[in-house]
Amino acid sequence: MTKAVIWQAAAHLLAYPDERFWGRLPLIEEAASPHFPGFVAEIRELGAGELAAHYVEMFDLKRRCCLYLTYYTDGDTRRRGESLAALKGRYRSAGWELMEDELPDYLPVMLEFAALDATGEALLAGHRSGLELLRAALEGYGSPYARVIATVTGALPPMTAAQRAQAAKLARGGPPAESVGVYR
């Protein structure tokens, strides 16, 4: 099984679990289930309503479980806008246009790009520290989504010393912050 299948399956599995998600799940399960051991069985056991609530709790309410990867490197700073513009440019130069409502750093979007473009793996690897922080946070919460992130990171090249250091720094202090216009 190629990495492209892993990336595409993970993109689907990390999307909000709506009707379309559940409709495509049998196809994803058939194509990629060996790479996501236990995940599909666990989410089927949870059911649609409970999985949707869990998704919102994890990805919308927990800072360390953000699916927007530039948040880990740029936080809520002006620099994040530059990172988002650079990602859009990278996609555009590969002939890939985002839908109006998609942010370019949304992990399922980045995974889908990686599945379709040879440069996508390097893009994911460039965000390895954030992915590791996300994986560790999801594991800490006992989320089944940790398995999906573990499969994604397991398909990437090993972390470099610099990425490990960056991940440790993020784990200690969180993403960068900016205090523009704030008086102390």
C-alpha positions as CSV (number, residue, x, y, z in Angstrom):
1,M,0.0,0.0,0.0
2,T,1.4,3.4,-0.9
3,K,1.7,6.4,1.2
4,A,-0.8,8.1,-1.1
5,V,-3.5,5.7,0.1
6,I,-2.5,6.4,3.7
7,W,-2.6,10.2,3.2
8,Q,-6.0,10.0,1.4
9,A,-7.5,7.7,4.0
10,A,-6.2,9.8,6.9
11,A,-7.6,13.0,5.2
12,H,-11.0,11.3,5.2
13,L,-10.7,9.9,8.7
14,L,-9.8,13.3,10.2
15,A,-12.7,15.1,8.6
16,Y,-15.8,15.9,10.6
17,P,-17.9,12.7,10.9
18,D,-21.0,13.8,9.0
19,E,-23.1,11.6,6.7
20,R,-20.6,11.8,3.9
21,F,-17.9,10.5,6.3
22,W,-20.0,7.5,7.2
23,G,-21.0,6.9,3.6
24,R,-17.3,6.7,2.5
25,L,-16.1,4.8,5.5
26,P,-16.6,1.3,4.0
27,L,-14.4,2.3,1.0
28,I,-11.7,3.7,3.3
29,E,-11.9,0.6,5.5
30,E,-11.4,-1.6,2.5
31,A,-8.5,0.3,1.1
32,A,-6.6,1.3,4.2
33,S,-7.8,-0.6,7.3
34,P,-4.5,-2.4,7.8
35,H,-2.9,1.0,8.4
36,F,-5.5,2.2,11.0
37,P,-5.7,-0.8,13.3
38,G,-8.6,-0.6,15.7
39,F,-9.7,2.9,14.6
40,V,-12.6,2.0,12.4
41,A,-13.9,-0.6,14.9
42,E,-13.7,1.9,17.8
43,I,-15.5,4.7,15.9
44,R,-18.2,2.3,14.8
45,E,-18.7,1.3,18.4
46,L,-19.0,5.0,19.4
47,G,-21.6,5.6,16.7
48,A,-22.3,8.8,14.7
49,G,-23.6,11.0,17.5
50,E,-20.9,10.2,20.1
51,L,-18.1,10.4,17.5
52,A,-19.3,13.8,16.3
53,A,-19.4,15.1,20.0
54,H,-15.9,13.6,20.6
55,Y,-14.6,15.3,17.4
56,V,-15.9,18.7,18.5
57,E,-14.5,18.2,22.0
58,M,-11.1,17.2,20.7
59,F,-10.5,19.4,17.7
60,D,-12.6,22.5,18.5
61,L,-12.3,22.8,22.3
62,K,-8.7,21.7,23.0
63,R,-5.8,24.0,22.1
64,R,-3.3,21.2,21.8
65,C,-5.5,19.2,19.4
66,C,-5.6,21.7,16.6
67,L,-6.0,20.4,13.0
68,Y,-4.6,23.7,11.6
69,L,-0.9,23.0,11.5
70,T,0.4,26.5,11.2
71,Y,-1.1,27.2,14.6
72,Y,1.7,25.1,16.2
73,T,4.4,27.0,14.4
74,D,2.9,30.5,14.3
75,G,0.2,30.6,16.9
76,D,-2.3,33.4,16.6
77,T,0.3,35.9,15.2
78,R,0.5,37.9,12.0
79,R,3.2,35.5,10.8
80,R,0.5,32.8,10.5
81,G,-1.2,34.8,7.7
82,E,2.1,34.7,5.8
83,S,2.4,31.0,6.3
84,L,-1.2,30.5,5.1
85,A,-0.5,32.6,2.0
86,A,2.7,30.6,1.3
87,L,0.8,27.3,1.5
88,K,-1.9,28.6,-0.9
89,G,0.9,29.6,-3.3
90,R,2.5,26.2,-3.0
91,Y,-0.8,24.5,-3.8
92,R,-1.5,26.9,-6.7
93,S,2.0,26.3,-8.2
94,A,1.2,22.5,-8.1
95,G,-2.0,23.3,-10.0
96,W,-4.2,22.7,-7.0
97,E,-6.9,25.2,-5.9
98,L,-8.6,25.2,-2.6
99,M,-12.3,25.5,-2.1
100,E,-13.4,28.9,-0.8
101,D,-14.2,27.6,2.7
102,E,-10.9,25.7,3.2
103,L,-7.8,26.9,5.0
104,P,-4.6,25.6,3.5
105,D,-3.2,24.4,6.8
106,Y,-6.1,22.2,7.7
107,L,-4.6,18.8,8.2
108,P,-7.1,16.9,6.0
109,V,-6.4,19.4,3.2
110,M,-2.6,18.9,3.6
111,L,-3.0,15.1,3.6
112,E,-5.1,15.2,0.5
113,F,-2.5,17.3,-1.2
114,A,0.2,14.9,-0.1
115,A,-1.8,12.0,-1.6
116,L,-2.0,13.8,-5.0
117,D,1.4,15.6,-5.2
118,A,4.9,14.3,-4.8
119,T,5.9,17.4,-2.8
120,G,3.2,16.8,-0.2
121,E,5.2,14.4,2.0
122,A,7.9,17.1,2.5
123,L,5.1,19.6,3.4
124,L,3.8,17.2,6.0
125,A,7.4,16.5,7.3
126,G,7.9,20.3,7.6
127,H,5.0,20.3,10.2
128,R,6.3,17.2,12.0
129,S,6.7,18.9,15.4
130,G,3.0,20.0,15.3
131,L,1.9,16.6,14.3
132,E,3.8,15.0,17.1
133,L,2.3,17.4,19.6
134,L,-1.1,16.7,18.2
135,R,-0.5,12.9,18.4
136,A,0.7,13.1,22.0
137,A,-2.2,15.3,23.1
138,L,-4.8,12.9,21.5
139,E,-3.1,10.0,23.2
140,G,-3.3,11.8,26.5
141,Y,-7.0,12.2,26.0
142,G,-7.4,8.6,25.0
143,S,-8.8,9.6,21.6
144,P,-9.1,7.1,18.8
145,Y,-7.9,9.9,16.5
146,A,-4.4,9.4,18.0
147,R,-4.2,6.2,15.9
148,V,-4.7,8.1,12.7
149,I,-2.1,10.7,13.5
150,A,0.3,7.9,14.6
151,T,-0.1,6.3,11.2
152,V,0.5,9.6,9.4
153,T,3.7,10.3,11.4
154,G,4.8,6.7,11.1
155,A,4.8,7.0,7.3
156,L,7.0,10.1,7.4
157,P,10.8,10.1,7.7
158,P,12.1,9.9,11.2
159,M,12.1,13.1,13.2
160,T,15.3,15.2,13.1
161,A,16.9,16.5,16.3
162,A,15.7,20.0,15.5
163,Q,12.1,18.7,15.1
164,R,12.3,16.9,18.4
165,A,13.6,20.0,20.1
166,Q,10.8,22.1,18.5
167,A,8.2,19.6,19.6
168,A,9.5,19.7,23.1
169,K,9.5,23.5,23.2
170,L,5.9,23.5,21.9
171,A,4.9,21.0,24.5
172,R,6.4,23.2,27.3
173,G,5.2,26.6,26.1
174,G,2.6,26.2,23.4
175,P,2.5,28.1,20.1
176,P,3.9,31.6,19.8
177,A,1.8,34.5,21.0
178,E,1.7,38.1,20.0
179,S,0.8,41.1,22.2
180,V,0.4,43.9,19.7
181,G,-1.2,46.9,21.2
182,V,-1.3,45.5,24.7
183,Y,0.1,47.7,27.4
184,R,1.9,46.2,30.3
